[in-house]
Amino acid sequence: MSDNKPTVVLVHGAFADSSSWNGVVPRLREQGFPVLAVANPLRGVASDAAYVADVVNSVPGPVVLVGHSYGGVLISRAASETPNVQALVYIAAFQPDEGESVFDLSGRFAGGKLGPDTTNVLVHQGVAELSIKPADFAEVFAGDVDPAAAAVLAVTQRPVAEQALAAAFDGAPGWRKLPSWALIANGDHAIPAAAQEFMADRAGSTVRRIDASHAVAVSQPDAVADLIVAAASA
């Protein structure tokens, strides 16, 4: 691998795990990029972002920080504590500003199907955890993924603490000081495309649009990798 290429650090979102990047990782590695996929704890914005920041700070040299879905919240916050980050890439992701939460942003725009009717709640040690009902997973999250593969994703999903999605973003987001790119999934039923458009426009992100579900890294890894390479090569 080339020593002068930045490391790409990938941060998955809620209802997923690092395997959601399995199609993207080899495409980046084939082009000589070192890649690291973070195991997102999905417990709360402050603690999750601190974990992402610790991972990034352990990487020698420059980093392109990539977030999917809720992972976009974390890269926005972690960037304030990671001086080696040179660019942010949002893949069907949240780009919050100070005081905004995931619930706030996703609820502002029509088109979302993630809500009380499509989620299960498990209370563990006093903390409510959310998961998508398996019967609704494909429609909400992975509409363009092979049905058999989507069924596997539904039963292997990682629950997210409700407090992580309800917490207001604290501090200035990284997209205010760093160049950013955004891949907008037009067929997203978890984060409405209109919400993605609003956030990307506000952040001044370089935007690409694709007809894909929320699970765009699974269904269209070439498009995801292409955008990351563009950001890393700018």
ABEGO torsion letter per residue (X at the ends): XBAABBBBBBBBBBGBBAAAAAAAAAAAAAAGBBBBBBBBAGAEAAAAAAAAAAAAAABBEBBBBBBBEAAAAAAAAAAAABAABABBBBBGBBBBBBGBBAAAAAAABBGBABBAAABBBBBBGGBBBBBBBAAAAAAAABAABBAAAAAAAAAABBBBBAAAAABBBBEBBAAAABBBBBBBBAABAABBAAAAAAAAAAAGBBBBBBBBBAAAAAABAAAAAAAAAAAAAX
